[in-house]
């Protein structure tokens, strides 16, 4: 992908969150972390301080960054440290991020730009390693999103195809000439 590549926001209907974590309150459900609403008192709260949330992407994407709106009520709570594990559609691990630190007491989302584009991603595991000690040291996430573009299979340039054809023809000619000389 070139540096001039346009990146799109990958959110809401393009992300399906899943987890075995249970909701801590009746108002903060897991699916709310991918509903497009970044306002306070929206999102997911779990009674656990650690755990994994799977973010199933609807399609395959080349990802540039992850955006996290932490803490459902913005009282300096939410996830403290986490990692992202990236998988392709065959469920093979592509790579893992370094340990990242969640924003504390911040209304706007925090963007984590990757060192390189992570190609062909269809699933991301958000592995919460710790949560900020607040009301209950719970996982609290308002919203998540990514930036990137749809993954497309690259097709060879027409000039490359012609070059390969010419090279193949030369090789066949060489092999025939060699066979005739024997």
C-alpha positions as CSV (number, residue, x, y, z in Angstrom):
1,X,0.0,0.0,0.0
2,X,1.4,3.4,-0.9
3,X,1.8,6.3,1.5
4,X,-0.9,8.1,-0.5
5,X,-3.4,5.3,0.1
6,X,-6.7,6.5,1.5
7,X,-7.7,4.8,4.7
8,X,-11.3,4.4,5.8
9,X,-12.8,4.1,9.3
10,X,-13.7,0.5,10.0
11,X,-16.4,0.5,12.7
12,X,-20.0,-0.3,13.7
13,X,-21.5,-2.7,11.2
14,X,-18.0,-3.9,10.1
15,X,-17.1,-5.3,13.5
16,X,-18.8,-8.0,15.5
17,X,-17.5,-8.2,19.1
18,X,-17.6,-11.5,20.9
19,X,-16.4,-12.7,24.4
20,X,-17.0,-15.0,27.3
21,X,-16.8,-12.0,29.6
22,X,-20.0,-11.2,31.4
23,X,-21.6,-7.8,31.6
24,X,-21.2,-6.1,35.0
25,X,-24.3,-3.9,34.7
26,X,-27.6,-4.3,32.8
27,X,-26.9,-1.2,30.7
28,X,-23.4,-1.9,29.2
29,X,-23.5,-4.7,26.7
30,X,-20.6,-6.0,24.6
31,X,-22.2,-5.2,21.2
32,X,-22.2,-1.5,22.3
33,X,-18.5,-1.2,21.7
34,X,-19.1,-1.4,17.9
35,X,-22.4,0.6,17.5
36,X,-20.9,3.9,16.4
37,X,-21.8,5.7,19.6
38,X,-18.7,7.1,21.4
39,X,-20.7,9.1,24.0
40,X,-20.4,8.6,27.8
41,X,-22.5,5.9,29.5
42,X,-22.4,3.8,26.3
43,X,-20.3,0.7,25.9
44,X,-19.3,-2.5,27.7
45,X,-18.5,-3.0,31.3
46,X,-17.3,-6.4,32.7
47,X,-16.8,-7.5,36.2
48,X,-13.3,-8.8,35.2
49,X,-10.1,-6.8,35.1
50,X,-8.6,-9.0,32.4
51,X,-9.9,-11.1,29.4
52,X,-10.2,-11.3,25.7
53,X,-12.6,-9.7,23.4
54,X,-12.7,-11.0,19.8
55,X,-13.4,-8.4,17.1
56,X,-14.6,-10.2,14.1
57,X,-14.3,-8.0,11.0
58,X,-16.9,-8.4,8.3
59,X,-14.4,-8.9,5.4
60,X,-10.6,-8.9,5.1
61,X,-8.8,-5.6,5.8
62,X,-5.3,-4.1,5.6
63,X,-5.2,-2.3,9.0
64,X,-3.3,0.9,9.7
65,X,-4.5,1.7,13.2
66,X,-6.7,0.8,16.1
67,X,-8.9,3.5,17.9
68,X,-10.1,3.0,21.5
69,X,-12.6,5.0,23.4
70,X,-11.9,3.8,26.9
71,X,-14.0,3.9,30.1
72,X,-17.8,4.0,29.8
73,X,-18.3,6.9,32.2
74,X,-14.9,8.7,31.8
75,X,-14.1,8.5,35.5
76,X,-10.4,7.5,35.0
77,X,-11.3,3.8,34.6
78,X,-11.2,1.3,31.8
79,X,-8.5,-0.9,30.3
80,X,-5.0,0.0,31.3
81,X,-2.8,-2.4,29.2
82,X,-3.7,-4.6,26.3
83,X,-2.4,-6.3,23.2
84,X,-3.9,-6.9,19.8
85,X,-3.5,-10.3,18.0
86,X,-4.3,-10.2,14.3
87,X,-5.7,-13.2,12.4
88,X,-6.5,-14.0,8.8
89,X,-9.7,-15.7,7.6
90,X,-8.0,-19.1,8.1
91,X,-7.6,-18.2,11.8
92,X,-3.8,-18.1,11.5
93,X,-2.0,-15.6,13.6
94,X,-0.5,-12.8,11.4
95,X,1.2,-10.9,14.2
96,X,0.7,-9.4,17.6
97,X,1.2,-5.8,18.8
98,X,3.4,-4.7,21.6
99,X,1.7,-4.0,24.9
100,X,-0.3,-0.8,24.5
101,X,-1.6,1.5,27.3
102,X,-5.2,2.7,27.3
103,X,-6.1,6.3,27.7
104,X,-7.1,7.5,31.2
105,X,-9.9,9.9,31.8
106,X,-10.1,10.9,28.2
107,X,-13.3,11.6,26.3
108,X,-11.9,11.4,22.8
109,X,-10.6,8.2,21.3
110,X,-7.0,7.2,21.3
111,X,-5.5,6.1,18.0
112,X,-2.7,3.5,18.0
113,X,-0.9,3.7,14.6
114,X,0.8,0.4,13.7
115,X,4.5,0.5,12.6
116,X,3.5,-1.2,9.3
117,X,0.2,-2.0,7.6
118,X,-1.2,-5.3,9.0
119,X,-2.4,-7.1,5.8
120,X,-5.4,-9.4,5.2
121,X,-6.9,-9.3,8.7
122,X,-10.3,-10.8,9.4
123,X,-10.2,-11.0,13.2
124,X,-8.5,-9.2,16.0
125,X,-8.3,-10.4,19.6
126,X,-8.2,-7.5,22.0
127,X,-6.4,-9.1,25.0
128,X,-6.9,-7.0,28.1
129,X,-3.9,-7.5,30.4
130,X,-5.0,-5.1,33.2
131,X,-7.6,-2.5,34.0
132,X,-7.2,0.8,35.8
133,X,-8.2,0.7,39.5
134,X,-11.4,2.7,39.7
135,X,-14.9,1.8,40.9
136,X,-14.0,-1.9,40.5
137,X,-11.0,-2.4,38.2
138,X,-13.3,-3.5,35.5
139,X,-12.9,-3.7,31.7
140,X,-14.8,-0.7,30.5
141,X,-14.8,0.2,26.7
142,X,-17.1,2.8,25.1
143,X,-16.2,2.1,21.4
144,X,-13.5,0.5,19.2
145,X,-12.7,1.1,15.5
146,X,-9.8,0.6,13.0
147,X,-8.5,2.5,10.1
148,X,-7.5,0.7,6.9
149,X,-8.7,-0.5,3.6
150,X,-10.4,-3.6,2.2
151,X,-7.8,-6.2,1.3
152,X,-7.5,-6.9,-2.4
153,X,-5.6,-9.5,-4.1
154,X,-2.8,-7.9,-6.2
155,X,-2.8,-8.7,-9.9
156,X,0.4,-8.5,-11.9
157,X,1.0,-5.4,-14.0
158,X,0.3,-6.1,-17.7
159,X,4.0,-5.4,-18.5
160,X,5.0,-8.1,-15.9
161,X,2.7,-10.6,-17.6
162,X,4.3,-9.8,-21.0
163,X,7.8,-10.1,-19.5
164,X,7.0,-13.5,-18.1
165,X,5.6,-14.6,-21.4
166,X,8.7,-13.5,-23.3
167,X,11.0,-15.1,-20.7
168,X,9.0,-18.4,-20.9
169,X,9.2,-18.4,-24.7
170,X,13.0,-17.8,-24.6
171,X,13.3,-20.7,-22.1
172,X,11.3,-23.1,-24.3
173,X,13.3,-22.1,-27.3
174,X,16.5,-22.7,-25.5
175,X,15.3,-26.1,-24.3
176,X,14.2,-27.1,-27.8
177,X,17.6,-26.0,-29.3
178,X,19.4,-28.0,-26.6
179,X,17.3,-31.1,-27.3
180,X,17.9,-30.8,-31.1
181,X,21.7,-30.5,-30.6
182,X,21.8,-33.9,-28.7
